[in-house]
Structure formats: C-alpha cells, structure tokens
C-alpha cells in the first residue's frame, strides 16, 4: 500500500530583503510601544519558520502598547527537534529579527540545557540572575504526559512501550526534559513576567513552559501557524481546577461561542453559508493537510450528484451503495498526544481498538482513512499493519487519504469518527454526523457527539450502527447550523488581517519580507486591526483574538462586521 509522500522541505531564504525588513522594524517598533519597564514578555522563537517568529513578535509588541514590558526572545531549539523534525533552523537570523522587533535579550535555551547538563545552575537573563531550582512543582502525571508526548513525536511512534523506553533517544529526551522544567520555573518565578507568547503548547521545549506559566500566574498566548493572525489566550483568572491549556481553552471557547457566535446566528447565517461553500473548494485550513488541486475539492452540489459518486466509489470497494458506511479518520498518531482530554491512552490505542470493534460488527461497512501527513508522524507503519491484518474482511477497507479524491471520500461517509480531528466540525456542516473520542476546540459547541468515557464511545458507536440501519438522520438541524457557524468563527471572526502580518499563504522569503517592510514604512500603526484586536483581547481577558466587538447587540453586528445587508435593508 502506498503512503502519501512527504512534501519537500521549504528552506529559509534570507538575504537583502530580510535585512531591509529588520532595519525598518528597528525604526518602526520603538516608536509604536511604551517605554520598557521591568516586566518581561518571553517570546518563543524555537520554530524555524520566519512567519511564526513574525506572528509571535508582532503580538508581543501589541501587548507592549499597553504594558511597559521588555521582550526576551527564546531561541535554540532542542537538538532532536532541530535535527529530526526540521533541518534549517538559523539561530543568528532569528536572533537578528528578535532584536529588530525590540528584544532586549535573546537567550539560547538549547545552550542553557547543554550547560545545565554540565552542572551550571545560574544564568544571566535580561539583567536578572536566575538560579535553577533542584525540582519543580509540576504535577507528576502532567510532566509524564508532556515527556511521553515529546518522545513519541520525536521518535515518530504511536506510544512509549518498553522498546521505545530503552532507546537512547528516549533516555536523552527524559533527561533534557527535567532541565527544561527547571529553566522555565526559574524564568517565570524569578523574573517579573507579563506574558509568554508561544507558537506551540505541547512537547517539552514548549509544553513545560506553558505548564509553568499556568502554575505561576503568567498569561499564555498561543499564536497559530495559519491564516492571518490567530491566537488563543489563557489568563490566570480564567483557569478552573486542573487541566491542560487545551482543556481550559475548550471550556472558554465553548462559553464564548454561545455568548458571541450562536447568539448572533440570524445575523451571521449568510456568512455561514459562504464559509461553508469556501470550505468545499479547499479555501483555508485545515483542508491544507490534503494539499491543493482538484483532488482536494468537493464538487458535487446535490444529493443526486453525491449518490452517483457514491455508487461508483462503493462498487469500487465491492460494497452495496445502500449499506451504511462509518468512516474512521486516523490521526497523525504522534501529534500532541494527551494534550487535551482523550479517553484512550493514546491515538494509536484508540485506532487499534476501533479497528478491532469494527471487525466484530459487519452490520455496517467501515472505511478507515489514514492521515494525509502520516509519513511525518509514524515510522512503525501501524496503519499498514492493521490493514494487512484486517483488510481481508469484506466490510472493512483501509486507504491512504490521498488515494481517494475528496469527492469520493465525502460521498461515502455516513458517519465520521475521530478523536479531535477537524472532520468532526467539517462533516456536520454538510449534514453528516460525527463522533469524537476526546475533546477539541469545538467539542463542547454542540456540533458533534462527544464521548467522555470509553463506555460511552462504544455505546455511541452501537447506537450509530443501529440508527444508520434504521435510516435515522443522526444529526439535528441545530448541529448543522452550529457547525456552519463554527466555520465562520474559525475562518473569519477569529482570524485578524493586518499588513504587519501577511497571510500565512504568502509563504516565506522575499515576498513576505517586502510586504512587511512596506507596511512598516508606509502604513501608520494606529488603527491596525491586529493591534486593536490584541488590546481588546488583553484588556477584556478574552480567549482569542477577534476581528471585531462581538459582545455587541445583534442588530449592530452588520455595521460592525460590514455584513451584506438584507435586500429590504438596502433600499
């Protein structure tokens, strides 16, 4: 069975346009922020992508317009990330960029780890001397989960078993993780910290910083690698009980969705239809996992067109088109494991157990679809091995995602199953029910069915089989509308456009650098959408950036968002 080929690595292109952008930034930002105070905003630059650095630094400077803080940039990724996951990280260039955007200090976290392994416990950071504690107060289970998630991602395996635990790479990761925890505890507890701005909230080099920030009352801003500028924010006063960053955000997003999106459903209905249509033709993430081109576009427009494609696709697998099909979407099995509530030990465990359940339940057909980017996440060929073991059963088909067009996949899915995959908000938008075996950003927004225990999961699968065979629809009109409103929220309302941060699809290299340089040279900062949104998020402790004031009365929303008017209002 063929596996989707990894895309080619896109290497950084710096050069004269990058240098010119940094010179302009060094003139622009000092005049657009408050004078530096004693507090520090730590900014993660541990990712190799300049677009990530640009987003994190811009948002940090947005905070500095309200808070007289200094930027301290974190560079120098973990060696295993640098050498295994990416290969073009440039400490010097990212340090240069950080300084241009106003950093008063740039610290090499990787070098700090190397020094601590040699017994060094005292460091100078931003005019402060910090001493690393012997131990930290991180809860043991949370620490173990972060370390295990790091190991499976670096080693590209579904879980930490005895074999993985015996590997030198695993032992090296465990040892370094202890020191990451000590370093972040020292930074956030011994230096007055206004915020931590990060591109990731998982894995040791980021996740242990996020955990320390939450525990030590530091606001943590999670900037997304997509769209224009998207960011989530967790403030100390918002944390309730125990739970990871993602668990806390799941609750906050659901509350905001009810108060500021669902409440406006009448005003946003036309926008929801447009966002749903755009998602069909692959405009916007997360459909990017499949790449571009016609293979990733959904083209049929009516039930009859879908049925004709389904007949062709089902017969290709030797199936009766009239028999219900439950489709299980495999995850990138080593991606951010246990960072939110999951009812199985790990993503591989969930998938294997579901395959075994399906083998014993032939009353429906089962389609198992591998993740399009699995080659980056699994070196064990778990999916292929399960396909070899169970693929002989007539009611089970295993296929790599890219072996089927989006038209074929969508024609076959009668019920979508995932842990936290985006299919559980995309399919309901088109009237196709979905089941989640865990939490996600949207899992509490009334879109999909969510199982909070393994017992519930198996029960809901049995109910799905029974309902599909009876011809039940298995989804309500309200769920469909909520799913479409989620698309509006994700693709529009929480995606803030600004010339200071060109859209992610602008890619890297000269075009990006020239665009940012132009914005800083010729467009005034006051009134910039990102800076306004950052102030609104910071002042009100809102859980994410928004394009506009969504707490306003519904009747004011058309003017606030510039919505298309109803015909009777246009005269």
Secondary structure, 3 states (H helix, E strand, C coil): CCCCCCCCCCCCCCCHHHHHHHHHHHHHHHHCCCCCCCCEEEEECCCCCHHHHHHHHHHHHHHHCCCCCEEEEEECCCHHHHHHHCCCCCHHHHHHHHHHCCEEEEEEHHHHHHHHHCCCCEEEECCEEEECCCCCCCCHHHHHHHHHHHHHHHHCCCCCCHHHHCCHHHHHHHHHHHHHHHHHHHHHHHCCEEEEEECCCCHHHHHHHHHHHHHCCCEEEEECCCCCECEEEECHHHCCCCCCHHHHHHHHHHHHHHHHCHHHHHHHHHHHHHHHHHHHCCCCCCHHHHCCCHHHCCCCCCHHHHHHHHHHHHHHCCCCCCCCEEEEECCCCCCCCCCCCECCCCHHHHHHHHHHHHHCCCCCEEEEEECCCHHHCCCCCHHHHHHHHHCCCCCEEEEEHHHCCHHHHHHHCCEEEECCCCHHHHCHHHCCEEEECECCCCCCCCCCEECCCHHHHHHHHHHHHHHHHHCCCCCCHHHHHHHHHHHHHHHHHCCECECCECCHHHCCCHHHHHHHHHHHHHCCCCCCHHHHHHHHHHHHCCCECCCCCCCCCHHHHHHHHCCCCCHHHCC
